[in-house]
Amino acid sequence: MSRFLSKKFDGLVPYVPGEQPKDRGYIKLNANESPYPPAPGVQEAAVKAAAGLQLYADPDCRELRRRLAEFHGISPDTVSVTNGSDIALAFIIRAFGDKEKPFVWPDMTYSFYPILSRYCGVPFTEIPLRDDFTIELSDYEEVPGNMIIANPNAPTGIAMDPEEIAGFARRHPERLLIVDEAYVDFGARSCIPFTQELDNLIVVQTYSKARSFAGGRLGVIIGAAPLITDLETLRNSVDPFNVNSMTIACGIASLDAAEYYRENCRKITETRAITAQGLERMGFTVLPSSANFVFAKHPALPGDTMLKGLRERGILIRHFSFPRIIDWNRITIGTPEQMRELLKQTEDLLKEVNS
Ligand SMILES: *Cc1c(COP(=O)(O)O)cnc(C)c1O
């Protein structure tokens, strides 16, 4: 830290993404990336857009927003896009949070929320998940503040009923509810339809997971027009060109290739079921996942032993050192071949640890 850093950033601890080591080839099951490449049309769109990189992109991303609105069957003034969804969450916390307007979310959820909140100087409360790792919305009735719910939740993969979430928003018109749907395409149902009737519900989605675009960066925000206007004001006050012209082109081409991505999601959910069965056969407890990962623990294999053992065997998974989930690991669903290798190496590791 230099002597020039503002006091407000004293002790700010940044997010640590899943590691991307290059020391050898790894099977990467640690960052919930898609094992499948973007659709061919998306790669072509990027190359084509690159020929015009000397020009600024449309700061309002009108064409992409129109296409997104059409895709979701909603009004174009209820959609906005950002350079990945993490920055969308930052705009949301910054726009709608302050000392008088704190935020609330579960104790076990996407670990970026508290980091963004500290960065924005917005206080927050964390409500424990129930013992079975589910979110019980009645626990939030008495705790004031705007809420962020990841649905499906991470790292558990457990999904909630969108009607239940919309019902909470309806009962609490003074509170803003943000639903982070990063994993919705892997088996959960979206809250998007409810954003068209409730003025206190925002859905955030990302192209990083189900649309194979983590390296490209595209986030989508859907909510009532006045909320979108506020967020656009913030975006245009920081970085109006925050979605670049290649990303815009790729976003549109991804919508053209919707069927390709649906098929990928189908393959991934199928592979997820086989992986969960394989792990359960070895004695793992696996939470019911609606995401592109499973959250699992084994009575005879401590979480970090599994992490280290698999890394030595060329497979990366994700371990979190929070006391409550110290025994657990989050394993991204890759291709069927990658998951066969995961099961095989895990079985070997179990034999080694227990001999
Ligand atoms: C991956 C993820 C995001 C962020 O994705 P971006 O790559 O920034 O678009 C947001 N929320 C959750 C719960 C995620 O897992």
PDBQT file of the ligand as one rigid body, heavy atoms in Angstrom, charges set to zero:
ROOT
HETATM    1  C1  LIG A 401     -19.795 -15.833 -12.034  1.00  0.00    +0.000 C 
HETATM    2  C2  LIG A 401     -20.776 -15.075 -11.226  1.00  0.00    +0.000 A 
HETATM    3  C3  LIG A 401     -21.027 -13.724 -11.452  1.00  0.00    +0.000 A 
HETATM    4  C4  LIG A 401     -20.168 -12.824 -12.289  1.00  0.00    +0.000 C 
HETATM    5  O1  LIG A 401     -19.990 -13.065 -13.533  1.00  0.00    +0.000 OA
HETATM    6  P1  LIG A 401     -19.264 -12.050 -14.514  1.00  0.00    +0.000 P 
HETATM    7  O2  LIG A 401     -18.201 -12.887 -15.129  1.00  0.00    +0.000 OA
HETATM    8  O3  LIG A 401     -18.721 -10.873 -13.771  1.00  0.00    +0.000 OA
HETATM    9  O4  LIG A 401     -20.343 -11.656 -15.447  1.00  0.00    +0.000 OA
HETATM   10  C5  LIG A 401     -22.027 -13.106 -10.737  1.00  0.00    +0.000 A 
HETATM   11  N1  LIG A 401     -22.721 -13.767  -9.806  1.00  0.00    +0.000 NA
HETATM   12  C6  LIG A 401     -22.485 -15.043  -9.528  1.00  0.00    +0.000 A 
HETATM   13  C7  LIG A 401     -23.287 -15.710  -8.477  1.00  0.00    +0.000 C 
HETATM   14  C8  LIG A 401     -21.502 -15.738 -10.218  1.00  0.00    +0.000 A 
HETATM   15  O5  LIG A 401     -21.226 -16.985  -9.906  1.00  0.00    +0.000 OA
ENDROOT
TORSDOF 0
